[in-house]
Amino acid sequence: MILRFQADADLNQIILHAVVRRAPALDFQTAAAAGLAGLRDPEVLALAAHDGRVLVTHDQTTMPRYVAAFIATATSPGVLIIPQRLPIATAVEDLLLIWSTMDAAEWRNTIRFLPL
């Protein structure tokens, strides 16, 4: 199954737009399209899971804790954390590599960090 991504509200939109520009077939939903603005982390995780999307976020502080709690009771399509300090070009290349080489099943109930 092909990976589909969900941008968290904190994700740098330049990353999202650059990824989609480079690979128009990639399904990367914006936080606005998903209605994530103002939602708490557990709600964001639940919405991404409901839609079968890997959540892409910059939140290294609280998200790992919420992911651990979430997967204790439900199934997550996965979470990818991109450090704010990571160059945008590196984040874009890594996202494209992940999308083109990995299957959605490989991400189930995982939390991963860039860079690769």
C-alpha positions in Angstrom: 0.0 0.0 0.0 1.3 3.4 -0.9 2.2 5.9 1.8 -0.1 8.9 2.3 1.0 11.8 4.4 -0.8 14.2 6.7 0.9 17.5 7.5 0.7 18.6 11.1 -0.3 22.3 11.7 3.3 23.0 12.7 4.9 21.6 9.6 6.8 24.1 7.4 4.6 24.6 4.4 7.6 25.0 2.1 8.5 21.4 2.8 5.0 20.2 1.8 4.8 22.3 -1.3 8.3 21.3 -2.5 7.5 17.6 -2.0 4.2 17.9 -3.9 5.9 20.0 -6.7 8.6 17.3 -7.1 6.1 14.4 -7.0 2.6 15.5 -7.9 1.3 11.9 -7.5 2.2 11.9 -3.8 -0.8 12.3 -1.5 0.2 14.9 1.1 -2.8 16.5 2.8 -2.4 19.9 4.4 -3.3 20.6 8.0 -5.9 23.1 6.8 -7.6 20.5 4.5 -7.8 18.1 7.4 -9.1 20.7 9.8 -6.2 20.3 12.3 -5.8 23.9 13.4 -6.3 24.2 17.1 -6.6 20.5 17.8 -4.5 18.7 20.5 -2.0 16.1 19.6 -4.2 13.1 20.5 -7.0 14.4 18.2 -4.5 15.0 15.4 -3.2 11.4 15.7 -6.7 10.1 15.7 -7.6 12.0 12.5 -4.5 10.9 10.7 -5.1 7.3 11.8 -8.8 7.5 10.6 -7.6 8.7 7.2 -4.7 6.2 7.0 -2.0 8.9 6.8 1.5 9.1 8.2 1.6 12.3 10.3 4.5 14.5 9.4 5.4 17.0 12.1 8.2 19.1 13.7 6.9 18.4 17.2 9.8 16.5 18.9 8.7 17.7 22.4 5.2 16.3 23.0 4.3 14.1 20.0 6.5 11.0 20.9 4.7 10.8 24.2 1.3 11.0 22.6 2.2 8.5 19.9 3.2 6.0 22.6 -0.1 6.4 24.4 -2.1 6.3 21.1 -0.6 3.0 19.9 -1.2 1.4 23.2 -4.9 1.4 22.4 -5.2 2.0 18.6 -3.3 1.5 15.4 -1.4 4.4 13.9 -0.2 4.6 10.3 3.0 6.1 11.8 4.5 9.4 12.6 7.5 11.1 11.0 9.3 13.9 12.9 11.4 16.4 11.0 13.7 18.5 13.2 13.2 22.3 12.7 17.0 22.6 12.2 17.1 20.1 9.3 17.6 21.9 6.0 14.5 22.0 3.9 16.2 20.4 0.9 17.2 17.4 3.0 13.7 17.0 4.4 12.2 17.1 0.9 14.7 14.5 -0.4 14.2 12.2 2.5 10.4 12.4 2.2 10.5 11.6 -1.5 12.9 8.7 -0.8 10.5 7.3 1.9 7.5 7.7 -0.3 9.1 6.0 -3.3 10.7 3.1 -1.5 8.6 2.2 1.5 5.2 0.6 2.0 2.6 1.9 4.4 2.7 -1.4 6.3 6.3 -0.6 7.3 5.2 2.5 9.1 2.4 1.0 11.2 2.7 2.0 14.8 6.1 3.5 14.4 7.6 6.9 15.0 10.6 7.9 12.9 12.9 10.9 12.7 14.7 12.6 9.9 17.4 12.7 8.6 17.4 9.1 7.4 
